[in-house]
Amino acid sequence: MNDLDQLKELLFGAEKEALDSIAERVERREVRTVDVADILPEAIHQSHKKDSELVESLTEPVGECLQQAFRDDPQTYGDALYPVMGPAIRKSIMHALRTFTQQINEAVEHSISPKGLRWRWQASRAGVPFGEYLLQKTLQFRVEQAYLISRENGLLVGHVHHERSKIKDSDAVSAMFTAIQDFVKESFSPDRTGRLESADMGDFTLWAVHGPHALLVCVIRGVPPKSLRAELSAILERIHFRYGEAIRQYKGDTSTIPDVDVELERCLQFEAREETEKKRRGPPAMVIILLLLLLSAAAFFLVRDWLYSQQLETLTTALESTPGLYVTDIERDGQNFTVRGLRDPLASSVVDVAESVDISADRLRVATQPFQSLQPEIIAARAAQIFGQPALVSFDVSDTTLIVKGDAPSQWQRQLKLRFGSLAGVDSLDVSGLTASDRQQFMDRVAALGDRKFFFRRGIEFADGNEEGLRKYASELRDLQKDAADLDFSVNVSLVGSADSSGTGAINTALADRRANVVAGILASSGVTARVVRRPDQVFGDGEAREDLTKRFVEINLQTQSLSDLP
């Protein structure tokens, strides 16, 4: 091997081995079979879970396989289905079976007894012979013994009997019955398919029920009804279901079939009982109680269903009368309700409405979508949410007009007037019933500060305490003007000077103006603008000259005006 081959071996040796292994698994049939068998169960399971394609693919081939198998070996499949077919057949014909014949029991006793005389009268009214009527009333039978015999070799598998029954050698009985069966096949059945099913022996009737691997032979005292054969067949089918394979291979060792006698003892439970007088008097007390319970339960469920229906009507009415709720569908499932519809965010919840009519939330399923309701109550609630609602204010809606009543601050009223048009469903605003207590308070302040006078000693010298009072007044007036703007008002300040008649008219007029200008300057220093005015009727002198301190003052007057009234 040259260097190049060695290099290839080093670089690609592992990959080559993997490819060779894959090629071998693909080319060898037995290896592919093992791989497929390994994943086939899981693949079938996954395909069946995925969809029905696997079932559709297998239906035709599996059906053909079963048909072919049934044609090739019907006996094997018949034996396998025997425990299942019997109950199905009996169930379909059980209602058609009737008790056909009975044995006359205690005929002499009943013929002259009060019961017998009564039965004779009832039979004559029904048009039935007395013997047949007596047979119906006194029917009695009992399974005395039961033998389980292997069909393969005629061996006795199991035997049970009543304690008082007279028993012979059970093995001898089994052998004798097997011999009789063989005799019937040989003598009366050319194809050896015939079999003995019943025989009469004095007071006893012998019935044989045949199965795939064993037959059940019962010794019955009296004449049994035909329906008993179906019951015995069911017991034999149960035995085959539990011990079928063990019976087929039975060689005489009873330990290979444990507890088979327990199954056979079921045969001994069948016996007829004479109808008692108590049963003929009327239905049993338990039946009456059961009927009463059923009637009570039916009444309870009917009343409860009616109550739930009433609750549904009440809930529907309550939801339809709730503003902001629009119910598109409401259903009842037992005691639960499903509500679908539209709900405005400001409307009461469906749960709250239901609880108001005594329906708990755990009985509700709610599916609502949001929407904007234009009902008056919801529009009023939306206005309160958007604009805020002062304590003394109420909202109402009439058609498309928002009606506001109560008392609210002026600034809030101004915002309401500016923004009410953005409210859906509202075209106009009615505030005729709305007042503003803060405006009245403001006007009271204006009245308290208006028409104020400040006096002078002489010239422009203030009288004692008046200058300090003026500066304090200026501060109050400044606050008043500031508050006026918030209340949509303006406050105008006018100053009127005054003087006495101690000098000439011209001098006194000039002095009055000087005094007014001094007051205006002090007000201006506090941020209050004031204008000096003269009254047309003012006269200061040119008459009798005298000093009067009460005439030496400046009068301050206040005038208010609403800004909304300005052009």
C-alpha positions, 0 to 999 in steps of 0.5 A: 500500500503506497503513501497515498492509499495509507493517507486515504485510509486514515482520512476516510477509513471510518466513513468507508466502513459505515458505508459498507455496513449500510450497503450490507444492511440494504443488500441482505434480505434477512437483515432488512427483515429484522430491521422492519420487524423491529420498527413495524409495531411502533410504525403501525401504532403511529400510523393508526394514531395519525389517521384512518388510512391504515385501517382503510388499507388493511380492511380488504386484505384482512377481510379476505384472509378471514374469509379464506380461513373460515372456508378452509377450517370452519370447525376450528373457528366454530369451536373458538367462537362457540362461547360467544355465539351462544349468548348472542343467539339466546339474546335474540330469541329469549323473548320468543321462548315460553314455558310449554309443558308442566307436570301435574302435581298434587292434582287430587289435593287441589281438585277439592281444596278451596284453592282448587275450586277457585282455580276451576272457576277461573279456568271456566271463565278463561275458557281453558280446560281445568287440567291445563290451568292446573298445570300452569299453576302447579308447575315444578321442576328441579335439576337433580344431577349434572355430569360433564363428560369429555367428547374426546374419550368419554371420561367423566370430567365432573359430577354434582348432585343435590344432597337428597338425590340417589346417586349411582356410580357416576363413572358408570353413568358417564360410560353408559351415556357415551355408549348410548350416544355412539349407538344413536350415531351408528344406528340412526345417523348415516353420516354419524352427525346425529346426537342424543339431546333428551330422554324421558325416564319416568319422573325424570328427564335427561337433557344433554347439551353439546359443546366442542370438547364436552357435553353437559348431561342434566338429570331433571325431576319433572318436565322442564321449560324449554328456556332451561336449555338456554341457561344450561348452554350458557353454563357449558359455554362458560366452562369451555371459556375457562377450561376449553383446552384443558378439557380437550386434553383431559386424560382422567386427572381432575387436578388439571381442571380445578374448580369445575364442580363450582361451575357445575353447581350452577345447574342445581340452582334451577327449579320452579316455584309455585306462585304465592298468594302474596305475589298475586295480590299486587305489586311488591312493596319494593316496586311501589317504593321504587315507582314513588322514588322515580316519580319523586325524582322526575318531579324534582328534575321537572321543577328544577328545570322549570326554576332554571328556565325562570332564572333564564327569563329573569336574567334575560330581562335584567341584561336587556334592561341594563344600559350599555349591554347588548345581548346577542345570544343567551343559552342554558345548559342545565343550571349553567348559562352562556351569555354572548353579546356586546358591552360598553366598558362603562356598563355593569358587568354581566356577572354583577347583573346575574348576581343581582338576580341571585345567579352565582358567577360560577354558573356563568360563561360570558363572551362579550366584545367591547363597543361604545353605547349611545344610550343616555345613561352611558353617555352621562357616565362617559361625560362624568369620566371624561370631564370629572364630576364635582360633588354637586354636579349631575349629568343627564342626556335628552336626545342629543343634549347634555344637561348639566345641573348643580354647582361647579367651579367656573374653570371646570365649567369653562373646560366643559363648554370647550370640550363637550363637542368631543363627546359621542352622541352629544350635539348641544349643551344645556347649563341653565341649571348650573351655578358657580359658587366661586363666582359669587364668593368672588363678587362678595370679595369685590364688594368688600374691597370696593369704594374704599377711601384713604385720607390725607392730613395735608397736601399729599401727607397721609393721615395716621395709619392710612398709608399702611392700610393702603399698602395692605389693601394693595396686596389684597387687590393684587390677589383679587385681580389674580383670582379674577383671571381664573374665574374668567373676570377682569377687575378695573381699578379707578382712583378719584382724588378729593380736597376741601375748599380751603384754597382756590378751585384750581389749586384744590383740583391739582391737589386732588389729582396729586393725591390720586397719583400718589395712591396709584403709585403705591398700588403699582408698586404692588402690581395693581394697575389703576387709572385716575379719573375725575367726577364731572360734578366735583368742585373744590373751592371758589366759595367759602374757604374752610378746612375739612379733613373728611374731604381730603381723601382718595376713593378707590372704585372697582368694576368687574367684567366677564371676559367671555362678554368681551368682543 
